[in-house]
Amino acid sequence: MLIILGVFLLAGIVKGVIGLGLPTLAMGLLSTTMEPAIAASLLIIPSLVTNLWQLFIGPKFIALIKRLWGFIVGIFIGTLWSFLPSLSASSTWTIPTLGAILITYGCLGITTKKLPYPSHLEKWLSPFIGYFTGAITAATGVFVIPAVPYLQSLKLNKDELIQALGLAFTASTIALALQLSHDNSFDGVDYYLSIIALIPALIGMYIGQYCRKIMSERTFKRCFFIGLIALGGYMLFK
């Protein structure tokens, strides 16, 4: 319980500062002490509540729904009907793959200044990117790759990007909850413990928002991505 509370407090702080990272960091840390499927089930309520908050405070909810509906549909299809083994399959590659995803995301966060804009390909790319995001979510419990780099390439302003991330993460959380609930090899989501995990996550978000005001977001992002690379390396090679 202390590990769970500490992990969600830290993950909430990170999300409060940079607008993302709660499921990524929480899955990475929790998966070193428990089964990935159990770790993912704990994420359901904290991730859903914090992402709904992030989604509805933005200015262009309807416009983003109209623009990204194919992307969202792809997330649900990819999560519920993934070509990859599910979290509960106890595959030996799940944790190292999660580590590789964390390393990839960390490297992208540090090195990428500006991603190419897909322009006229966006309409066709969105469902495919959503599907692969969903497939990776079903297998690892992490839904940042390739969703976050793709959304960062769409020339959204800061507020639109934060809201788009909230939309994508909300959809991924709901889809993952459905997938885990219908997985016969998994005992089900422990919503009671997930609700408990929400408390430190919200406290962490409040602290993170305060920290955002007194420190450089760019410096914190660099430290965050370096930390993800280190954590991913540990999970990949342990």
N, C-alpha and C positions, 0 to 999 in steps of 0.2 A: 504493500500500500504506500509506503514512504517513497519507493522508487517511482510509482505511478504518479503520485502527487508532485514530486520533484521534476519529473520529465515534462508533465503538462504545464507546470509553472514556467519552466524554461522555454518550452515551445510557444506558450502564449506570449511571453516577452518578445520573442523573435517575430511573431506575427504582428504584434502591436507596433513594432518598429518598421518593418519592411512590407507588411501586408500579405505575407505568405510564409510558408515554412513550418506551420504547425504539424500537419500530417507527416511531412517528410522527416522532420527532426524527431517527432515522437515515434514513428515507425522504426527509424534507425536505432534509437536508443532502447526502445522496449524490446526490439527483436533480438537484442543481445542477451536478454534475461528470460524470454518467454517465446512460445510458438508465434510465428508471424500472424496466423489467423486470429489468435487471441488478442494480439497487439492491435490488429486492424479493427476488431470489434469494439475495443475501448475508444477508438477514434470517432465512432459514429456520432454521438451527441456533441462532444466538444467541437468537432469539425463542422457539423451541420449548423449549430447555433452561431459560431463565430463567422462562418461564411455567409449565412443569411444576413447577419448584421452588416458585413462588408458589402453584400449585394444591394441592400435596400437604401444605404446612405448615399449612393451615387445618383447622378442626375439623369441618366439615360437608360433606365431599365428596359422600357418597351423597345427602344431603338436597338439595343444590344440583343434582345430576344429575336427580333426580326432578322438581324444580321447573322447571328450565330446559331440559329435553330438547327441547322444541319450538323453543326459541331456537337451540340448537346445530344441530338438523336444518336449520333455516332458513339458518344460516350456510353450511353445506355446499352446499345447493341454490343459494343465491344466488351463491356463488363459482364453482361448476362450471358453472352455467347462467345466467349473468348476462345481463341485457338491455342492459348497457353494453359498449362495446368493451374488449377485454382490454389489459393493460399492454403486450404485445408488438405491438399494432396501430400503434404509433408515431403516435397521434393527437395533433394539435397542441394539443388542449385538456387533455391529461392533466396536465401540470405546472401550468398555471393552476388547474385544478380541485382538484388537491392543495393548492395555495396557499389556495384558498377554503375547503377543509375545515379546514386548520390555523387560519385566521382564525376560522371559526365555532366550532371547539372551544375556541380561546383565549378568545373572547368569552364563551362559555358558562361556562368555568371561572372567569372573573373576576366575572361579573355574577350568576350563578345561585346563590341561597342555598339554595333547597329546591325540588326539582321535584315536580309533582303526582304522587300515587300512583295508578296505574291500577286498583288494587283488582280488582273482578270481571272487568275487561277483560284482565287479565294473561294468562290462558290463551289468548286469541285474538290479543293483540298480540305475544306472544313470537315466534311463527313469522314474522310480517311484519317485525318489527324485525330478526330474525336474517337474513331474506332480503335486506333492503336493506343491512344491514351487509356481507353476503357480496358483493353486487353492487358496492358501493363498494370493497371489498377487491380484487376481481378487476380493477377499472379503475385503481386508484391505489396498491395495496399498503399502504394504511392502514386499520386496522379499529377506529377509535375512534368513528366516527360511523355510525349513531346508537346503537351498543352501550353506550358508557360513560354518556351521559346517561340512557339507559333503565335500566341497572342501578343507577345512583345514585338512581332514583326508587322502587325496590322496598322501601324501608325495611329494608335490610340493615344490621347493625351493622358496625363497622370491619373486623373479621376476616372476616366473611362477604362483605363487598364486595370485599376484596382477593382472596379465594379465587374469587369469582364472576368477577372480571376475569381471573384466571389461567385459569379454565375457558374463557371466551369467547376469549381471545387464543390459547390452545392450539389450540382448534378452528379458528380463523381461519388460524393458521400452517399447520396440516396441510392444510386445504382449499386454501390458496394454493399450497403445494408441489405438490399433486396437479394443480391447474389449470395451473401452469407446466410441469410434467413432461409433460402431455398436449397442450400447445400446439405445434402443428406449425410455427408461425412463430417459435418461440423455441428457441434451441440447447440449453436445459436448465439446470438448477440447478448451479452450481459449488459442490458440497458441500465440496471441499477448502478453498476460500477462505472459505466460510461457517464452517467449523470454526475456521479461523484467527481470524476475526472474533469468535468466541465468547470467546477468551482476554481481550481488553481489555474485553469486555462484563461478564465475571464480576469482573474486577478493579474495574471501575467500580461494579458493584453493591456490592461490599465497601466501597469508599470512600463510596458513597452512604449505606449503612447506618450508617457511622460518623458521617457529616455529619448524619444525622437526629437523632442523640443530642445534638449540640452546637448546633443551630440550629433556629429556628422553622420547622416544616413549612409553616405558613400563609404565611410570608414567601417561602419557596422556591417554593411553588405559584404565588404571584402573579408572581414573576419568571419562572417557567417558562411560564406562560400568556402573559405579555407577550412573551416571546421567540418563542413560537409565532406570535403575531399578526404580529410583525415579519418573521419568516421567511416566513410565508404571504404577506404583502404583497409581499415581494421576488419570490417565485415567480409571483404573480398578475400583476404589472405589468411584470416585466422584459422 
